[in-house]
């Protein structure tokens, strides 16, 4: 690729509509101590308290906890659709999945197209639910709407009821340089699908250093053993 082609590709990559907000948003990644691995209740309590603390930080207008954040990839899982059996050989590893707090969609200004977003009633003991993006709905439900349909993602054997459809998030692709794609994506509530790794994001007009210290302090106040990465501006 010549320098002029590279310049044009870089300009297109930088100016492409992303499908999610990124101004005044600060993010970080973290990991829970090893002893959380054996207790889902402890993980959920940690994330619930962290969500509340981040949202209450001075100057923060929105906050969210998730398993991963844009612009990083969502992984490549298979999907099962109830009443539509597919052989193992025919399954495609093209579906991304992410666990998010209900505030995730408001923080990143991802529009709701159908149904509803997650809420405080989506708990471990309640019906297992999912939200899909428009790319997922177009690919897997071209004949009818996905609301109320049941799906399974990856190795999970539990059926999830689709309760909402949201706009597409563009993500970088490892297959082509300087290109954004909107892969089919499935979102699950953090309260129903927690892990030992997490990501946090807040929207604030404050300076990166001050908001970064506040985010780090919020995590440490719950458990000082939790590992934390650097605070980055999107």
C-alpha positions in Angstrom: 0.0 0.0 0.0 1.4 3.4 -1.0 1.5 6.3 1.4 -1.4 8.1 -0.3 -3.6 5.0 -0.1 -2.6 4.5 3.6 -3.4 8.1 4.3 -6.9 7.8 2.7 -7.5 4.5 4.6 -6.5 6.1 7.9 -8.8 9.1 7.2 -11.7 6.8 6.5 -11.0 4.7 9.5 -10.8 7.7 11.8 -14.0 9.4 10.4 -16.2 6.3 10.1 -19.5 6.5 12.1 -19.0 4.1 15.0 -22.5 3.6 16.4 -21.5 4.5 19.9 -20.5 7.8 21.7 -16.9 8.3 22.6 -16.5 12.0 23.7 -15.7 12.6 27.4 -15.7 8.9 28.1 -13.0 7.3 30.2 -12.4 3.6 30.5 -10.3 1.0 32.3 -10.1 -2.8 32.6 -9.7 -4.9 35.7 -9.7 -8.4 37.2 -11.2 -9.7 40.5 -9.1 -11.6 43.0 -8.9 -15.4 42.4 -11.2 -16.2 45.4 -14.2 -14.5 43.6 -14.1 -17.3 41.0 -16.0 -19.7 43.2 -18.8 -17.3 44.2 -21.1 -15.7 41.7 -22.9 -13.9 44.5 -19.6 -12.1 45.5 -18.9 -11.1 41.9 -22.4 -9.7 41.5 -22.2 -7.8 44.8 -18.9 -6.3 43.7 -20.2 -5.2 40.3 -23.4 -3.8 41.8 -21.5 -1.7 44.3 -19.0 -0.6 41.7 -21.8 0.5 39.4 -23.3 2.6 42.2 -19.9 4.1 43.2 -18.9 5.1 39.6 -22.3 6.7 39.0 -22.0 8.8 42.1 -18.6 10.2 41.3 -18.5 14.0 41.1 -19.0 15.2 37.5 -20.0 11.8 36.2 -23.2 11.8 34.2 -23.3 8.1 33.1 -21.3 5.0 34.2 -21.4 1.4 33.3 -19.7 -1.9 34.1 -19.2 -4.5 31.3 -17.2 -7.6 30.4 -15.5 -5.6 27.6 -15.9 -2.2 26.0 -15.5 -0.8 22.5 -13.5 -0.5 20.4 -12.2 -4.0 21.3 -13.7 -7.1 19.7 -16.5 -9.1 21.1 -15.2 -12.6 20.4 -16.5 -15.2 17.9 -19.1 -17.5 19.3 -21.7 -19.8 17.7 -25.4 -19.4 18.2 -28.4 -21.8 18.4 -31.9 -20.7 17.6 -34.8 -22.5 19.2 -36.9 -24.5 16.7 -34.2 -24.0 14.1 -31.7 -26.9 14.5 -28.3 -26.5 12.9 -25.7 -29.1 12.6 -22.3 -28.5 14.4 -20.5 -28.4 11.1 -22.9 -25.7 9.8 -22.5 -23.4 12.7 -20.7 -20.1 12.1 -18.3 -18.6 14.7 -19.4 -15.0 13.9 -21.5 -13.9 16.9 -19.9 -11.6 19.5 -21.2 -11.6 23.1 -20.7 -9.2 26.0 -22.2 -8.8 29.5 -23.3 -5.3 30.4 -24.9 -3.3 33.1 -28.3 -1.7 32.0 -26.6 1.8 31.9 -24.3 0.6 29.1 -26.6 1.6 26.3 -27.3 5.1 27.7 -23.6 5.7 28.4 -22.6 4.9 24.8 -25.9 6.3 23.3 -26.7 3.1 21.5 -30.3 3.4 20.3 -33.0 1.0 21.2 -34.8 -0.2 18.1 -37.3 -2.7 19.5 -38.3 -4.1 22.9 -36.5 -2.9 26.0 -33.1 -2.6 27.6 -32.1 -4.4 30.7 -33.3 -3.3 34.1 -33.0 -4.1 37.8 -35.5 -6.9 37.5 -33.1 -9.0 35.3 -31.5 -11.0 38.1 -29.9 -14.4 38.4 -33.2 -16.0 39.6 -35.4 -14.4 36.9 -35.8 -15.4 33.3 -32.5 -15.4 31.4 -32.6 -12.6 28.8 -30.6 -11.1 26.0 -30.5 -8.1 23.7 -29.3 -8.4 20.1 -28.1 -5.8 17.7 -29.6 -5.1 14.3 -26.9 -7.1 12.5 -27.9 -10.2 14.5 -31.6 -9.6 13.9 -31.0 -9.2 10.1 -28.9 -12.3 9.9 -30.7 -14.7 12.2 -34.3 -13.5 12.1 -34.8 -12.2 8.5 -38.3 -13.6 8.4 -39.8 -12.2 11.6 -38.8 -10.1 14.6 -36.5 -11.5 17.2 -38.4 -10.3 20.3 -39.5 -13.2 22.4 -37.4 -15.7 20.5 -34.9 -18.0 22.3 -31.2 -18.3 21.6 -28.1 -19.9 23.0 -24.6 -18.5 22.6 -21.3 -20.4 22.5 -21.0 -23.2 25.0 -23.8 -22.0 27.2 -26.7 -24.5 27.3 -29.3 -22.1 28.8 -31.8 -20.6 26.5 -32.0 -16.8 26.5 -35.2 -14.9 25.6 -34.5 -11.9 23.3 -36.1 -8.8 24.9 -34.6 -6.0 22.8 -32.8 -5.0 19.6 -30.3 -2.1 19.6 -28.3 -0.3 17.0 -25.0 -1.7 15.7 -21.6 -0.9 17.3 -18.8 -0.8 14.8 -15.7 -2.7 15.9 -12.2 -3.1 14.3 -11.7 -6.4 12.5 -8.6 -8.6 12.7 -9.1 -9.7 9.1 -8.7 -6.4 7.4 -6.6 -3.4 8.4 -8.2 0.0 8.7 -11.8 -1.2 8.6 -14.7 -1.2 11.0 -17.4 -3.9 11.0 -20.7 -4.4 12.7 -20.7 -8.1 13.7 -23.9 -9.8 15.0 -23.8 -9.2 18.7 -25.6 -10.6 21.8 -25.7 -8.6 25.1 -26.5 -10.2 28.4 -27.1 -8.6 31.8 -24.1 -8.6 34.1 -26.4 -9.8 36.8 -27.0 -13.0 34.9 -23.6 -13.6 33.3 -20.7 -12.3 35.4 -17.0 -13.1 35.1 -13.7 -12.4 36.9 -12.7 -9.8 34.4 -14.4 -6.5 33.9 -14.3 -3.1 32.2 -15.6 0.2 33.5 -16.5 3.4 31.7 -17.8 6.8 32.8 -18.8 10.0 31.0 -17.4 13.1 32.6 -16.2 16.5 31.4 -13.5 16.5 34.0 -9.7 16.1 33.4 -8.4 12.6 32.8 -6.1 12.6 35.7 -8.7 13.6 38.3 -11.4 11.3 37.0 -8.9 8.5 36.6 -7.9 8.7 40.3 -11.6 8.7 41.3 -12.3 5.6 39.2 -9.3 3.8 40.7 -10.4 4.8 44.2 -13.9 3.5 43.5 -12.6 0.0 42.6 -10.1 -0.1 45.5 -12.8 1.0 48.1 -14.7 -2.2 47.4 -11.7 -4.5 47.2 -8.1 -3.2 47.1 -6.9 -6.5 45.7 -8.7 -6.0 42.4 -6.3 -5.5 39.6 -6.7 -2.3 37.6 -5.4 -1.2 34.2 -4.6 2.4 33.1 -7.4 4.9 32.7 -7.8 5.7 29.0 -9.8 8.3 27.1 -11.9 7.0 24.3 
